[in-house]
Amino acid sequence: MLTADPTTRVALGQMRRSIGRLAAAGLAIVISTAFVAATLQAGTIITRTTYAQVAAQYADADLVVFDRDGTMVPADTDAVRAVEGVAAADGFHGTYTELNHGSRTVYQSLVATPSDPRLSPLALADGTWADGPRRIVLPVEVAELFGVGVGDSIASTRCLRGGHQAVDENGAECYGGQEVTQRLTVSGLVDDPLGTYAAGGGVAVVSPAALERRLADDAGGAPPPGMRTLVVALDRPGDQAAVEAVKSDLAAVVPSATGVTTPEEYAEDVVASISDGQNIVYLVFALALAAVSLVVAGLVIANTLQVLVAQRSHTLALLRCVGASTGQVYRSVLLEAAILGAVASVAGVVVGSLFVRAGLLVAPGFDLGVELPRTITPSPSALLVPLAVGLLVTLVAALAPARAASRVAPLAALRPAQDPGRCGTSRARALLAGLATVGGFVVMAGGVALGTSGSIDVGLFAAILGGSMSLVGVIAGSVFWLPRVAAAFGRFTGAGGPAARLASANTLRNPRRTAATSTALLIGVTLVSMMTTGAASARVAMDDQLDARFPVDLQVTSTTYDENGQAAVPATVTAALDGVDGLRAVTEVTNVSAERADEGKPVQVAVVEPEALRAVANTPADAELLRPGTIVVPERAAALYGLEGLDTLELTGPDGEVTLDVAHSDSQADRAYLTPQDLAAFAAGTAAGEVWAAVDDDQDAGEVVSAVQEAVSTTGETVGVAGIVVERSAYQEIVDAILAIVVGLLAVAVVIALIGVANTLSLSVMDRSKENAVLRAIGLSRRQLRATLAVEGLVIAAVGAVLGVVLGLLYGWAGAATALSTLGTVPLVVPWTEIAVVLGAALVAGLIASVVPAQAAARTRPVAALAAE
């Protein structure tokens, strides 16, 4: 039988007798294990959500054939379609056309009808796909703008370069070719539910043959532009062996392709490219949060079990008196911990999984900007790792108390039980704690240095290891200094009244108990403040990176040219933009391809006044550098035009030449910036061919771009609208979704902190029943006793919370600075609101955790408490 072994009987008997205290320890294990399980499953959600957001443009394609240089041609598409196992394949390419109806004009992007609905992110809202040369499918918004529906006709105006014949009627000369107008019938309407083409104001769809003809016409006899991606649908998408076979065949028939992969894997590569090849989602959130949660879970469990097992050392010594061997006592404690750890860990995994599912159920009620999965199937590792961690950490936490109990001499049980909290502290512990603290901070600093120098994987591992070591050192050494700090704080805040003086003295009388109570909250507060600081710092760093990659929110470009080059944007268009709600600022910009005196590659320059650039650009540092006599060269522009390391640059033009100082910036704009005064020195009279605009931060980017499209369509002028802000907002939504999930994890961390401090304080109050009875016997009132315990809890909680905030700020910044180092310097952002909430919650937690057990202590009669053994 299970209970035949004496060790098992002793362990089960002890568990039955201590069910109340074990429940507190078990609850800590449940919460900690649930946190690990929730973190791992949340990492899966983060990854799925992020990649799904990027992969949305590939719809339900099974494979993506990509070429980073964009050299794939239609013949490659035909070759892919001929591969056995391929059901359909389409290339990603498009063009633009001018659409006219009534008094409205829209410069609209065009793509081809998909050969298979699985290959397009567009959804047919009405009618049919375009299947002929004179048919077109319009975006629902454009159809509403024109006031047309299925079966109506619109005009499409474009330019045929070279010696082509007019399609319908001759028009004016354009680019050395013929401007023609073609009547197209609206065969259908499409929605773009995922906003794939929102940056360009939507996309219209024509037949593949019509698109190929338009691309050839645009090229004017030259080869049409190549494609970067081909999307592929398979006959047997679920057959992994078939997928792998097709992948190898596709690589063979398209030798120019860089690779063949799934949309999810391609999305992962795209996301990683944001940070120069580093997968931020995995490094920062999935890996870092899971690693930290394991360390925190271990500390909370160890802290609780240390108090629990130490309080039962007298009972364990009695077992030695009645014949139990050292090994039996040792094994009984470990077996009890194993049973507790196994049961509580299983419960924790269930609770963590339910918490994640509850979060997914309520998520649609919040405007997160992205669609989270409704359900998630946890991977085996997401279930087994928390189980193993809960059991292993519980056993490790029980080793030291079990060893101490097994070393107690049988005669020690005949002496009065010694309060474990009053035991002295060893010099060895102080030395080890100091070494762990100092060494941990040194290792963490080294990790940050490695991360910022390029070794992010190694640096992040070292930073996490160093942070964990230092936190363990702080907790282990807290018994030496924390009670004194708490006592000093208590005397400072509660100089008047016996309750406050007693509370201050209690923190010094039992240093281990004070340290154990305070560190329980310190762990939780450290975790919460670390996450909020890391998330806030990461948010600022990511915003800076997005600003650098998308320096302007919206561009309106002239599509006509004259003898001097690109014609000016008509004044009526600029005036129309001024009336659009949601635009913060609008300014005209002149584009120039400036020749260099050193005969180097011409430099594409945006000419704009510094104040105007400051108003519309997302990179104010560029505007600060811009002044007469200086050309501002962003990092990307320097690489494109060979300007790295130059201090001066001489530009030439029809009106002369000018020598400029070069100011390098960190932004990723593909054009340099120049003032109108300097442009006049070598190319006077150049027209402003673009208008740049800034979108208000509190406005929906897609709605503003649509409003701009509508406004310019009424002018009768043909201009291109590029709503870059929509693409930027899509990346921002990914970051917001990640941070929203982190906020959910913070709720679990707060619960861990509350349970930790409540457990330790409750056990501490139970352990002091006789002490409290003596105080009552000598005249302390119930109210004063409750006040004493409340002040003690508040003081200890305040010390732990303040220290936790300081450590959390340091750890959070170190983690963000290491993981996001490829984005540049990561600032230390202090989330003051969140910190204030954490401190307030910590004080409330200390008050509640101490007052509730104090009620029970105050209700106990002094005589009964003194008589109890």
N, C-alpha and C positions, 0 to 999 in steps of 0.2 A: 504493500500500500504506500501511497504517497507520504503518509505521516509516520511510516515505520522508522525512518532515520531520525535519531535524536535531534540532529541539527535542524532538520526540516520542522520537527514538532516545535522546537524552541522558536524558530523564526515565525511560524504561523501563530504561535501563542502570543509572541510579542506584538505582532501586527494586530491581533484581535484586541489586545489590551490598550493599544495606542492608536486606535482607529481615528480618533479626533485629530491627533497631531499628524498622523500620516496623511490625513486628508489635505492638510495645509501644504505639506511637502509635495503630495501628488498633484495638487492644483498648480503649483509652480512648474512641475514637469509638463503637465498638460499644456499650459500656456506657452512655455518655451518651445516645446515640440511643435505646437500648432504654428508658432511663428516661423520655425524652420520650414514646415510644410507649405505654409502660405507664401513664404518668400520664394521657394523653388517653383511653385506653381505660378506665382505672379511673374517670375522670370520668363516662363513659357508664354504667358499672355503678352508680355512686353514684346518679346521677339515676334510672335505671330502678328500682333497688331502693327508693328513697325514695318515688317516686310510686306504685309498685305497692303498697307498704304502705298508703298512704292510699286509693288507688283500689280496694282490695280489696272495700270495702262495695258498690261498684257492679257487682261480678261481671264478666260479659262484656258489659255494656251498650255500645252504640255511641256514644250521646250522653247528656248530662245537661242537662236544662232546670232552671235554678235561679233562685230568687227569694230574695234575702237577707232580705226582710221577712217571708217565710213566709205569703204571701197566696193561693197557688194553691189551687184547690178541685177536687173530683172532676170537675166539668164541664170543667176544663182537661185532665184526663187523657183524657176522652172525645174532646175536640177533637184531642189529639195522636194518638190511635189512628186517627182518621179521615184523617190526612194520608197522601197517597200515598207509598209507599215505607217506611212504618212497619209493622213486623211485630207489635210488641207494645210496650206502655208501662205502667208502674206508678208510682204515687205513693209517696213515702216518708212514711208516717204510721203511728201505732200508738197503743195504749192499754194499760191494765193490768187484770188481773183476779186475784181470789183463787182459787187452785186447792186443792182439798181431796181427800185420799184417806186413809182410815184415820185415824190420829192426826196426820198431817202436813199442814202448810199452807204454801203457797208463794205469794208475791205476784209474779206472773209478767207480763212484758211480752208483748204480742201484736202480730203483724203479719199481713198478708193473704197468702194463697197467691199466688205469682207467676203472672202470665199467661204467662210464658215462663221456662223454667229459666235462661236466660242472664241474667235480671234479678235473681237472688237469690244472695247469697254462701253460702246454706245448702245443704247436701248431704243429700238424702233417704237415710237409712241403712236404713230398713225401711218397708214399707207404702206408702201412697199419700198424696198431698197432700189436705188438707181441702177437700171440694167441697160441703159442705152446712152448714146452720145448727147442727147438733148434732155436728159432727165437729171434732177438734182434732189437731194434730201437735205432739208434745212434744219438747223437747230430750232427747237420750239421757241426760244427767245427771239431769234431773228425773224421767224415767221410772224410772231406777234408784233414785232417792230414794223414789219412791212404790211401787216394786216392781210396776209395771204394764208391759204390752206392747201390741202392736197388737191391737185388738178389745176391750180392757178399757175400763171407763168410769171417769170421775172427775167430781167436782163443781166447778162454777164459780160463785162467789158474787160478785154485783155489786149496784150500787145504781141503780135506775131513778128518775130525778128527775122531778118533775111528776106528772101524772095517768096514768102508764102502768099497764097491767094487769100483774100478776105473770106471769112466764114459766111457772113450774112451781108454786111454792107461795109463799105470803105469808111475809114475814119481818118483822124489826124495822124501825122507821123509821130512815132514814139521809139526812142532808142535806136533809130535807124531802121525801124520796121513799120508795121502797119497796125494801127489800133482798130480793133473790130469789136462788134457787139453781137452777142448770140442770145437768142431767146431760149430759156430753159423751162421745162415743166416741173413743178414741184410734185415728185412722186411719193414723198413721205416726210415725216417729221421725226427727229431723234432727240432723246434726252441724253445727258451726260451725268448719270447719277453720282459718279465718283469724282467729278470735277477734273478729269484728266486733261481736257483742253480748255479749261476755264481761263488760263492765263492769256489766251489769244481771243477771248470772247466767243468760245465755242468753235465748232468745226462743221462744215458742210460736207456732204458725201456725193461723189459722182462715180460713174462706172470705172472699172480698172482701165479699160481702153481709153476712155476720155481723159483720165488722169495722165496716162502715159503720153498721150498726144499733147497735153498741156505742158508737161515737163519737157518734151522735145522742143515745143515752140519756145518755151522760156530759155532753153539753152541756145537757140539760134544756130543750130547746126553743130554745136559742140556736144560732147557726150553729156547726158543728164547727170546730175549729182548722184553720188553713190548712197548706199543705205548703211546704217549702223546696226540695225537689228532686223531679224526675220523671226516671226512667231509661227509656231508649228503646232497643229492638232494631230493626234495620233489615232489610229484605228482602235488600239487597245491601251488606253491611257493608264489603266490600273495594273498592267502587267509590267513589273519592274524589269524583268529580263528583256522583254521586248523594247522597253524604253532605253535600256543600256545599249542594245543592239542598234537601234535607230540613231542614237547619239554618235556612235562610232561611224556609221554610214554617212551621217550628215557632215561630220568633220572631214570625211574623205571627198565628198562631192563639192564642198565649198572650201577650197584650200586657203582662201583669203581670210576666213573667219578666225577671230581670236580664240573663240571657244564656243562650246555648245553646252547649255545647262538648263536647269528648270527655272521658271520665273521667280520662285522663292530664292533660289541660290543667286540668281542675277540681282534680285533686290537686295540681298545681303551684301553683295559686292558694291552696289550703288550706295547703300547706307554707309558701308565702311569707307568709301571714297570721300565722304564728307570730312573725315578726320585723317586723310592721307593714308588709308589702308587699315586703320584701327577700328574694330567693331565696338563703338561706344556703348551700344545697347547691352552687349554681353559683358564687356569689361566693367562698366560702372555699376550697372544695376543688377544683372543676374549674378555675376561672379562675386562682386564686392559685398552686396547685401546678404547673400547666402553665407559667405565666409564670416562676416561680422555676426550674423544671427547665431551661428554655431558657437562662437566664442561667448556671446552674451548668454545663450542658453546654458552653457556649462557653468558660468559664474553664478547665475541665479540659482541653479540646482545645488551647486556645491555650498553656497552660502546657507541655503535653507537646511540642507541635510546636516551640515556641520553643527548647527544649533540643536537640531532634533536629536541626533545620535549622542552628542555630548551630554544632553539633559538625561539620557537614559544610562549613563555610564555606571551609576550606582546599582541599578537593576542588573546590569550585565556582570558587575563584580559579585553580586549575590549568587548568580549562576555558578561562578567559579567556586564559591563556598560549598555548593551542594554537589560538586563533582564534575562540572563541565570543564573540558580541557581548553587550553589556549586556542587550538585549532577550531574547536567547535564554536567557541564564542566568535572567533574571527569569521568563520564561514556563515554563521547564522546572521550576522550583520550584512554580509555581502548578499546572501540569499534573499534576505528581506528587501534589500535595495534592488536586487534584480527583479523580484516580483513586482515591486512598486513601479520600477522603471518601465517594465514591459507593459503593464496594464495602463499606466498613465501615458506612455508613448503612443499606444494604439488609440487611446482617446484623443490625444493631441493631434494625431494625423487626421482623425475624423473631424475634429473641431476646425482645424486649419483648412481642410477641403471644403467644409460647409461655409466657412467664412469667405473663401474665394468665390464660391458659387453665389452666395448672398450678394457679394459685391457686383458680380456680373448681372444679377437680376435687377439691382437698383441703379446700375450705371446708366441705362437709357434715360433715366429721369434727370440726368445732369447733362449739360451742354459741354461735352468733352471735345467736340470737334472731329472725332474719329469714331468709327464703329467698332466696339469691342465684341469678341465672340460671345455668344449667348451661353455656351457650355464649353467645357474643357475636359479632356480625358488625361488625367495625370500620367506621366511616364512612370515606369517601374522605379526609376531612381528617385523621383519626387515623392514616392511612398516609402521606399525601403530606407533611404538615407535618413529621414527624420526618425524612423523606428530605431535604426542602429545608433543614431546619435543620442537619442533619449536614453536608451539602455546603457550605452557605453559611458556616457557622461555621469549617469546616476551611479554606476559601479565605481568609476574613478573618484567621484565625490565621496563615496563611502569608505574608500581605502584607508585614509588617515584616521577617521574616527574608529573604524573597526580595529585598526592596529593599536590605537591607544587603549581601547576597551580590553583587548586581549592581553595587554601588558599589566593590567591592574591586578595587584596581588589580592588573593582571597580575603586576607584580613582587612584590606582597605574598605571592604563592604561593611565592616563592623563600626567604622568611624563615621561621623556625620558626613553626609554628602557635600562635597565641595562644589561650589558654584563654578562651572567651567569658565564662566566669563571672568573669574577672579584670578585665574592661573596667570603666572608670569609670562612674559614674552621673552623669547631668546634673542641673543645677539646674532645667532646664525640667521634667524628669520629677518632681522633688520638688515643684515648684510645682503641677503639674497633679494629682499624687496628693493633695496637701493640699486643693486646691480641690474635687476630686471627693469626698473623704472628708467634709469639713465641709459642703459643699453638699448632698451626699446625705443626711446626717443632718438637715439643715434641711428639705429637701423631704419627707423621711419624717415628721418631726414635723408639718409642715404638713398632710400627708395624714391623719395621725391626728386632727388638729384638725378638718379638714373632715368626716371620717367621723363623729366624735362630735357634730358640729353638724347632721348630717342628710344631707349630700351624700356618701353612701356610695360610689357608683360612682366619682366623681371622686377622693374621698379614698383609695380602695383603689388606684386607678391611681397616684396620687402617692406613696403609701406604698411600692408595689412599685418604682416608678421610683427613688425616693430610696434605698431599701435596696440596689438593684442598683448605683447610682452609688457609694454609700459602700463597698460591698464591693469594687468595682473599684478605688476609691481606696486602700483598705487593702492590697489585694494589690499594686498598682503601687508603693506606697510602702514595702512591707515590706522591700525591699532595703536601705533606709537604717537601719532600726532593728531588724528582726527578728534579724539575725545577732548584734548586740550583746547582745540579750536572751538569745538561745540560748547565747552564750559565757558570759555571767554566770551563767546557770542551770547550765551545765556545770561551771563552776569551783566553784559552791556545792555541787553534788551529788557531784562527783567530785574532791575536793581531793587525794585520795591515788591514786597510781599513774600511770605514764606513759600508759596507754591513755586514761584520762579526760582528762589534760591535753592529749594530742594531739587528742582529739575536740573539746575546747573550742576549741583553736587553729584547727582545720579550719573551724569555723563562721565565724570571722572572716576566714580567708585567702581564702575564695571566697564573698563575700556573695551574689552572684546565685544560685549553686548552692544555698546554704543557704535563701535566700528561696524559690526555686522548689520545693525539696523540702518545706519546711514549709507553703507555701500550698496544695500539692496536697492535704494532709490537712486544712488549715484549711477549704477549700471543703466537703469532705464532712462534717466535723464541724459546721460552721455550718448546713448543710442539715438534718442529723439533729436537732440540738438545737433548731433553729427549728421543725421540724415537731412534735417532742414537746412543746415549750413551747406552741406555738399550739394543738395538740390538747388539752392539759391545761387551758389557759385557756378554750378554747371549751367543753370539757366542763363546767367549773364554771359558766360563764355560762349554758349551756343548762339545767343542773340548777336554777340559781336561777330561770330563766324558767319552767320546768315547775313548780317549787314554787309560784311566784306564781300560775300559772294553775290549779293543782290543789292548793289549800291543805290539803285533808283527803283521806286515803286512802280511807276507807270511811264511808258514812252509812247508818244504819238509822232509818227514819222511821215514825212512827205514821200509820196510814191511817184512823183513826177520830177523830171530833170529838164534843165535848159542848157544853153551853151556853156555856162559856167559850172555845171555840175548839178547837184541836188537842189531842187527849187525850194523856196521858203514854204513853211507851213502857212496856209492862208490865214489871214487875220480873223476870218469868221470862225475858224476852228478853235483858235486860241480863246476867242470871246466865248464860244460855247462851253469850253472847259471851265472857264471862270464861274459859270453858273451851276456846276455839278456839286451837289452836296457830298461831303466826304473827302474832298480834295483839300489838303491843308495848304498847299502852295503850288503854283504853276510858273514855269519859266522857260524861255526859249533858249535853245542850245544850237550852236553851229558845229557841224561835223566837218573835219578837214583831214585829208590824207597828206600830211606834211612831208615834203622831201627833206633829206638831210644833206648837209654840206659834205659830210664824209662819205656820201654815196651808199650809206647803209640802208637797211630796210626802212621804207617809209613808215612814219609813226601816225597812227590814227589818234586824232586829238579832238576832245570835246571842249569847245570854247564857251565859257560862261563866266559871269561875274562872281567873285568870291561870296558875296552875300546871298546871291541867288542860289549858288551851289549849296551853301549852308542850309538854306530853307528846304531844299528838295532832296538832298542826298542823305542816305543812311550812314554815311561815314563822315562825320563832322571833322575828323582829323585831316581829311583831304582839303576841305575848305579852309582850315586854319593855315595850311601850308601854301595855299594858292595866293599869289600876289604878282604884280607886274614884275617882269624880269625873271620869273620862275616858272618852270614847267613841273607839274606834280605827276610823278610816274608811279602808279600802283604796282604791286609786286607782279601781278599777272601780266600787265602791259610791258613791264621791263623784260620779262621772259619772252614774250611774243615778238618784240621788236629789237631784241639784243641791246638793251639799255642798262643791263646790270653793271653796277660799279661806276657808271659815268657821273662826273660832277658837273659837267657843262655839256650843252647840246646846241648845235647851230642848225637852224632851220632856214630853208630857202623857199622862195615863191616868186610869182610874177612881179611882185612889187618890191622885192628886195630880200634881205636876210636879217636874221636876228640871232644873237647868242644869248642863251638862257641858262640860268643855274638849274640843276636837276635836284628836286626834292623827292626822295623815295618814300613811299608809304606802304603800309601792310595790307591795304585793301586788295580785292581780287577783280577790280574793274578791268575791262579789256581795252580801255582807252586812257590816254593821258589827259591832263586838264591844263588849260591855258586861258589867260585873260584876253578879252577882246582887244585891249591896247596892244598886246604883243602880236595878235593875229594881224592887226592893221599894218604892222611893220613889214610883212612879207606877202599877205594875201588880203588886201583891203576889199571890202564890198562883198565878201562871201555871205550867202544867205543862211539864215537859221533854219536848217532842215528838220529839226526835231523840237518837240516840246516835252519837257520832263515835268512830272507831277508827283507830289507826295500824298499818300493816303493817310487819313487820320487813323491812329492806332485803335480806336474804339469802333471802327467801321468794319463791316464785312467786306473783305477784299473782292470777292466775286461780285457782290451787288454793286460796288463802286465801278468796277470795270464794265459791267453791263450798262450802268448809267452813262459812262463815258461813251460807249459804243452808240447808245441811243442819241446822245447829245450831238456827236459829230455826224451821225447819219442824216440829221436834218439840215446840214449845211450844204449838201450837194457836192461836197469836195471828197476826193478819194485820198484817204490817209490810212496808215497802218496803226493799229492799237496793240501794244504789247503790255499786258498786265503782269509784269514780272512779280508783282506783289502776291499774286495768287499762288505761284509756285513757292514763294517764300513762306506764305501762310501755311501751305501744305506741310512743309518741313517743321514749321512752328507747331502745328497741330500734333505732329509726332512727338515733339518734345513735351508738349502739354499733356499728352496722354501718358507718357512715361512718368511725369511728375505726379499726375493724378493717382497712378497706381502706387507710387511711393508714399503719397499721403495716406492711402489705405493701409500701407504697412505701418505707418506711424501710429495709427490707432491701436494696432496690436502691440507695438512697443510700449505705448502708454499703459496698456493693461498689464504688461509684464512688470513695469515699474510699480504699479499700485499693488499687485499681488505680492511682489517681493517685500515691499516695506510692511504691508499688512501682516504677512506671515511672520516676519521676524519680530515685529513689535508685539504681536499677539502671543507668540511663544515667550517673549521676554516678560510680558505682564503675568503670564501663567507661572513662570519660573519665580516671580517675586511675590507670590501670594503671601508668604509669611512676612516678608519685609513690609508689605502694604498693611498687613494686619497689625504689626507693631506700631506703625505710624498712626493707625486708627486708634489703637489702645492708648497711646500717649496724648490723644486729643485732636488729631487731625480730622477735620470734618470730611464728609463724603464729597462735598463741593470742592474743598481744597485738594483732596486726593485726585479727583477728576482733573482739576486745573493743573496739578503737578504733572500728571501724565500727558496732558494736552500740550503744555509748554515744552516738555521734554521732546515729544514727538515733533512739534513745530521746529524747535532748534536743530534737532538732528536732521530733519528733512531739509531745512534751509541750507545747512552746511553741505549736505550731499548734493543738493540741487545746484548750488552755485558752482561747486567743483565740477559737477557733471556738465554744466553749460560751458565752462572754460575748456574742459577736455574735448567736449563735442565740437566746439568751434575749431580747435586745433586739428582733430582727426578728420572732420568733414572737409576742411580746406585742403589738408594733405592728400586725401583721397581724390578730390576733384582735380587738384593741381597735377597729380600724377597721371590719372586716367585721361585727362583732357589736354595734356601738354602739347599735343600736335596742333591744337587750335590757337596756341599762343599763350601769353601770360594769363593765368586764371586768377581773378581777383578774390580776395577774401570778402565775402558778402555776409554781413551779420543780419539775419532775419529777425529784427527787433520784435515784431509783433508775435511771431511764433515763440521766441525766447521768453517773452513776458507771459504768454499763455502757459508754457511749460513750467516756469517758476511758480505761477499761481496754482497750477494743478498739483505741483509737488507739495506746496504748503497745505493745500486742502487734503491731499493724500495722507500727509503726516498727521494732520488733525483727526481725520476720520479713523485712520489705523490705530491711533492711540486712544481716542475717546471711546470707541465701541468696546474694546476690552476693559477700559477703565470703568465703564458702567457695571460690568460684572464684578470687578474688584471692589467697587464701592458698595455693592449690594451684599457682599460677603460679611458676615458678622465676625468681629475680631477674634472672639473666643474660638469659633469654629475653625477659622483659618490657622490659629496658633496650635490647635490640637491636631490638625491634619499632618500626616507624615508623607 
